[in-house]
Amino acid sequence: MPGAVSRDRRRFLTAGAAVLGAAASAQLWLPTSARAAETPLPDGVFTLGVASGDPLPDGVVLWTRLAPDPLNGGGMPDRTVSVQWEIAEDGRFRKPVRRGTAQARPEYGHSVHVDVRGLRPGRVYWYRFRAEGQLSPTGRTRTAPHPSSSGGSLRVALASCQNWQNGYFTPYADMLGQDPDVVLFVGDYIYESTPSATAVRRHEGSGEPYTLVQYRNRHAQYRTDPHLAAMHANAPWVVTFDDHEVDNDFAGEIPQDPAKQTHEAFVARLTAAYQAYYEHMPVRATSIPNGPHIQMYRRLDFGRLARLNVLDTRQFRSDQATSQEGAKDPSLTMLGAGQKEWLLHGLHHSPTRWNLIASQIMMAETDLQVGEGKLWYYDAWDGYQAERNALMGEFANVRNPVVMTGDRHLTMISDLKKDFADPDSDVVGAEFVGTSISSGGDQDQAAFHAQWDPRMPDNPHWKFIDAHRGYHLFDIRRDGIDAQVRVPETVLKPEAASSTLARLRVEAGKPGVRLV
């Protein structure tokens, strides 16, 4: 990532990788006799399950966290634990391909991140962990296609915004049956809100998380959802965060309520939130936080079919505008100079057919004003007009750009315009704003359409809007992308049937999206 990681940062990350990773060449399980004199592990250390992420042609990250008492700090003894891992070509592990040992350290919440290499491209693998005689659930994962592979297809599930208190994570049960190659999660994995006595499911704790232990407990609670755990164990995930993993609507090191959180206090909160986030996500050692900073923007290629550029639209942004004039300020940035340069370089030099951008917040314009004039949603890209408009100009010279977004708790599927101020300007791409997994609960559809349908004429680039919960499913091939909006009947029950609410199509070489 050009300009993304300094030399000193690389030294830190290399050291972290050595501590937390595991040599793929190790061949034997370590005996437990060496630990016999130490405090034995409690039962149930694998209550948070297993996960994998960030697939490469020759590798993937394997994750688990030892936590027998997940909602109370984890419940582990204060010592390092050797965790054996194994990956195989079959679910019964009769064809093992790699084994090794990783160290689950208390300073990282006894989480384990194994960056396995030496795998074959485009293959399904099974994996598991063992800690002092206890065996984890089995996970399944996939590697990315060979870099020169130009055919085939890629199935991607887009998810975001899973509020524990608003409903069950029911959409994942349907997602599991659709068997995506990769799950793209674009933000709001947890919510930092206080527990509510009237919620469908109550948040743990007694208030918002601020400390590392509190963020660990909140992440752990979310990980206990059975549908989420099953989906993590079935496919690799590519994740990034938005605001609720830390604090609602924060920008850089500026909290939502600076009058109530001093800069020093918020930096401590960022430090705790980012570390807990790393500890619970299947990401590489390049994402080990450095205090209140974490490296999350990165790029993954899936052969010559698709390039996925994962953005970080929180850490480097200017504080939000508060007026129409402020939103036009050319000095405001969403990405920061380094990330913007990295993104444009990756788009303009991409060898792939499709160029996907994972953006936590909506890129297409949302004009909230019915009739004359404009009223924008400042926390989204509308609040950073100059940078967004410049990016749309760049998209005009990028092959098949498609943006995949979350945040809004709505499905909003749009054409991306070179100039949103001119409805007749060129279409330069497509954007899929995925709805939420559970945030917002079951919405009143009639009320939604009464509120939003009158705004459709002021936003002619919108092709489809809806307020059901669920996720989006994409089948990506060389000639086009076929998308489905998948929705459950309800998220107020753990189990519910799901269906396809809408089908859309993006044709290669023809910017924009259409309903099928």
N, C-alpha and C positions, 0 to 999 in steps of 0.2 A: 504494500500500500504506500505509494509515493507520498512522502511528507507526513505519514500517519504516526510513525514511531521513531523517537529520537534514539541516539546511540546509547545513552545512559539507560533509557527505558528498555532497550533491547537486552542490556546486561541484566536488568532486574527480571525481565520476563524469562530469559534463559535460565536464570537461577531458579525461578519459580517452576519452570517446566521440569527441571531436574528433581525438584523436591516433590512435585505433585504427580508427575507423569510416571510411566512405567515402561521399562525396556521391552519392546516387542519380542526381543530374542530370548527372554527368560523362558525356561522350558518346564520348570517343576513347581508344584505347589509347595509352599513353605510349611514345615511342621509346626504344630501348635505347642510342642513340648517346651520351647524356649519361653513361652508366655505363661507356663503353668503356675509360676510363683506370683504372678501379678494378679490384680483384681480381675476376676472373670467378667466377660461381657454379659450384660443382661440378655434375656431372651428377646427375640423380635427386633433385631438391629436393622432389618431391611423393611421396616414398615412404610418407608417412603418410596419403595419400588426402585425401578431402574429406568434409564433413559439413554438415548443416543442423539448425536447432533452433528451439524456442520460436515456433511459427508464430502469426501474428496474421492477422486478415482482410485486411490490406493489406501484410503484410511477413513476413520470416523472416530468421534469422541464418544466414549462410554462413561456413563455417570451413575453414581449412587451416593447416598449419604446415610451413614450409620446413625440411627435415631430411634432407640426403643421407646422413648417418651417424647414424641415429636413436639407436643404443644407446651412443653415445660423445659425448654433449652436443649432437648435432645436425649438427656438421660444417660450419656456415655461417661465412662471413667475418664479422668483427666490424664490420658496417655495416648501415645501414637499407637495405632492398630494396623498391622499388616493385613491387607486385603488382596486376596488372589482373584485374578480375573481370567476368563477363558472365552475365546470366540471360535465358533465352528461353522461348518457348512451345513449342518443339520441340527434340528431341534433337540435331538437326543445326544448330541455331542460325541457321536461316533467318528466324526471327521474333524477333529480339532485342527485349527490352523495357527493360532497364536495363544500363548499363555504368559502370564507375568504376575508381578506383585506391585501394588501401589501402597502408599502410606496415607492412611486416614488420620489427619492431624487435628488436635483440638482447636488450634488457632484458625482453622478453616472449617469449623463445625463438623469435623469428621466426614467431610465430603471427599469424593474420589472422582477425579477427571483423568481418564486414561486416553491418551491420544494414540490410538492403534494405527500402525502403518504396515505396509507390506501386504495389503489385501489386493484382491483382483477387482478391476472396475466393473460396474454394472451388475454386482452380485448381491444376493440376499445372504445375510449371516445371522447367527444366533449367538447370544452372549449371556454370561452370568458371573456372579461374584460369590466369594466365600470368605467368611471372617470367623476364624477360630471355631470351625465346625458348623457354623450356620450358613445356609445356602440361600441366595437371593432368588426372587422370581427370574424366569428366563425372559430375555428381551430379544426382539428381532429388529434388524436394521438393514440398510442398503448402502452400498457405495455409489458414488456418482459414475456416470459413463466415462469411457476412455476419452481423453481430450480431443482426439481426432474423430470421434464418433459423430456422424452427421444425421443419422436417421433416428428411428424409434419415436418414443413419446415420453412425456413426463407428466405425472399426475400430482398436482400441488393442491393442498388444502390450506385456505387462508382463514386464520382465526385471530380474535382479539377480544379484549374487554370481558373478563370473566369475574363478575362480582359475586363472591360467595353468598352474600346476604340477599341478593336479588333473585336467586334461583339455583337450581341444580345444573350441573354441566352436562345436561342431556344431549346436546348436539354431538358430543364426542362419541356417543354410542353409535350414532349413524355414521360418523366419519370413519370409525373403526371398520364398519362393513364396506365402506367405499375403497378401503385399502390404498391410501395415497402413497406415492413414493417418498414424499417429504411433506412435513407440516410447517407452514410459515406462520409464526406468531408475531404480530407487529405491535404489541404493547398492552399494558394494563393486565399483566398476569396475576397480580394481587391488587387489592384495594386497601389503602391505608386508613380507611374510615373507621370510626369508633363502632363498637358493638351496638346493635339495635334490638330492643326487646320485641319489636314487631316484624323482624326480618323472617324470610323463609328459612334461612339458616343463620345462626348468630356467629359473628366474628369472635374469635378467642380474645382473651385479654380484657382490659378495662378501659382502654382508650386507644388513641392512635399510636403506632409504633414510632419510637425515636431512637432506641438503642439497638445494638446488634442482636442481642438475645430476642428483643421484641420483634424485629424483622424476621429473624429465623423462625420464630413461632408462627408468624402469619404465613410465611411461605410454606411451612410444614403443614399447616392446616389445609391449605389449598391442595397440596400434594396428596392428601388423604382421600380426595374425591376419587371414587373407583373408576369413573369413566375417563377422567383425566389421566389417571395412572395407567389404565389399559392402553390409551392412545400413545402415551409416552413409550410404552414398552413394545409398540408395534411398528413404529416408523421413526426415522431420524427427524429431529426438529431443527429449524433455524429460527432463532429468537432475537428480538430486540425489545427494549423497554420504552415506555412512554412516561407519563407523569405519575400515575398512581402507584408505581413501584417505589416512589419516594414521597411525593407531596403533590397534591392537585395543582396543575397549571404552573409548576415551577419553570424557571428559565435559567439555565446555567447554574450560578450559585445564588440566585434570587428566589426566595420562596414565594408562595402565593400571598402570604400575609407577613411582609417584612416588619410590620409594626409589632408583631407577636413573636417572631423568631429572629434573633440577632444573626448577623452574618456568621459569627463564630459557632453559634448553636446549629445553624443550618448546615454549615460545612461538616460538623460532627454527624449530623443526621444523614447527609449525603454519603459520608464515609461508611456508616453502618449499613445503609440501604444498598449501596453498590456491592459491599462484601457479601451480604446475605443473598443478593441477586446472583452473583457469581457462584456462590456455594450451592445454589439450587438449579443451575442451568447447565445443560450439556454443551459447554463452550471450551475453547482451547485456553492454554495458559497465557496467550496474548491478552486475555480479558481479565487476568488477575488485577484487581483494582490497585491503584497507587493513591491511597488516601481518598480524597473526594473526586477522583478521576478514574474512568474505566474506558478501555478501548473496545467499542462495540461495532463501529462501522467497518464493514469488511465485504468481501466479494467471493462468490462461489460460482463456478462454471459447471454446467451439466452438458459435457461434450461440446459440440458446436451447435447444439439446439438452443440453449438458453444460458444467459448470464444473469445472476441475481446479485444486485447491489443493495446491501442492507444499510440503511441510513440510521443516524443518530440525530434526531431533530430536537433534542432537549438540552444536551450538554454544552453546545456551542452557540445557542441562539441568543440574540439580543432580547431584552425584556419586551414583553408584548406591548404593542401600540394600544392606545385608548381612544383613538379618533380616526376618522377617514383620512385626514391629512397625515397623521402620524404613520398610518399603515403604508403610505407612499414614500416614506423617508428612505432614500437610497442607501443610507448607512446601516439600516437594519439587516441582520443576517439570520437565517434559520440554520445554516450548515456550518458557518465559520469558513475562513479562507482555505484552510488545509483540506477539510472534507469536501468542499466544493471543487477544488482542483482535482482531488482524487476521483470524485464522481465523474466529472467531465472527461478526464483522461480515460477512465474505464469504459465510458459510453462510446467515445469517438474511436477508440482502438479495439473495440470488441470484435472477436472473431465469430460471434454467435448469431444465429438467426433472430432470436428474440432477446431484447434487453429489458429485464424486469427490474423495477425499483421498489423496494420495500420502504414505504414512508409511513411513519406512525400517524401522521395527521393529513387531512384532506388537501390535495393539491389543486383540484378544480375549484372554480369560483362558486361561492355560495352567497347569492344576493338575497338577503333576508327582507329587503324592502319591496313590498308589493307596489308596482307602478313605478313612477319616475324616481330617479336617484338610486343610490347604492347603500346598503348596510351590510357590512362584512362581519364575519366571525373571526376575531383577531387572534385567537390562539392557534388557528390553522394557517395554511400558507397565504390566505387572504390578508393576514396581518403583516406580511412581508412581500408586498406587491412587487417591488423592484427586482428582488432576487428571483421570485417565482416567474415573473414575466421574462427575465433574461434566460431562465432555464427552459421555458417554453420555446424561446428562439433557438436554443441549442438542440432541442428535441427535433426540430425540423430537419436536422442533419444527422439524426441517429436512426439506425435500422430498427424498426418495430418496437418503439418504447411502450411499455405497459406498466402502470403504477398500481401497486397493491397496498391498500391502506386500511386503517382501523379507526378507532377513537370515537366515531360519531354515534355509535349504538343504532345506526341505521344502515340500510343498503342504499348507496348512492353511486350509480354507475354512469359515467360521463365520457363524452369526448373531451380531450384536452385541446384547447385553442391556443394558437400563437398569440392572440391578443383578445382577452376576454372582454375588453371594452368595445370590441368590434365583433358583433355576432356573425359577420360574413368573413371573418379571418379564417385562415387555413386550420384544419384539424391536424394536430401533430402527434397525437397519441391517444391512449385510452386509460381510464382509471376505474378501478373497482374498489370502492369503499365497502369493506365487509361489515356486516352487522356484528352485534356482540354475541358472545356465547351465552351470557346470562344477564349482563348489565341492563338495567331498565325493566327487567321482568317481562311478563306478558303485556304488551302494550295494546291499548284500544285502537284498533286499526281505523275505525271510522273517524275518531278524533285526530289521528295522525293525518289522514288525507284531508280533513277539513282545514288543518293548519298548514299543510305543505302544498297541496295541489294548487292553491291560488298563486304560489310562487313559481310554478313551472314556466309560465310565459316569460318571466324575468331571468330564467336560467335555461335557455333553449338547448344548452349542451348536455343537460341531464337526460339520460335515456331510460332510466328505471330507478324508482325510489320505493322504499318499503320499510316497515318498522317491525317485522318479525325478528325473533332471535334466530341464531343459526350460524352458518359459515358459508364460504364460497369454495367451489371445487372446480379446478381447471385441468383440462386435458390439452396439453401443449404438444403440437406437432408442427412440422415444417410449414405446412400450408395454412395453419390457423390455430387459434385457441378457442376451444369450446368450453364455456363456463356455465355452471349451474349455481343457483341460489338455493341452498338446502336449508329447510326450516323444520323444526319440530312442532308438534301440536301445542306443546306447552313446555316451560321450564320450571313450572311449579310442582312438578312431580319428577322423581328420579328416572322414570321410564316413560317414554312417549314415542309414538311413531313419527317419522320424518318423511318429507316429500320434496320434490323439486318445485319451487315456486315460480322460477323463471329460468329460461335458457338464453344465453347470449353468445355472440360470435365476434371474434376479431380476425380479420383476414390478413395474412402476411402481405406486406406491401401496400396496404390500404389503411391508413391511420384512422382510428375511431372504432366504435363498437356499435353493434346493432342487436336488437331483440330478434330471436328466432321464432 
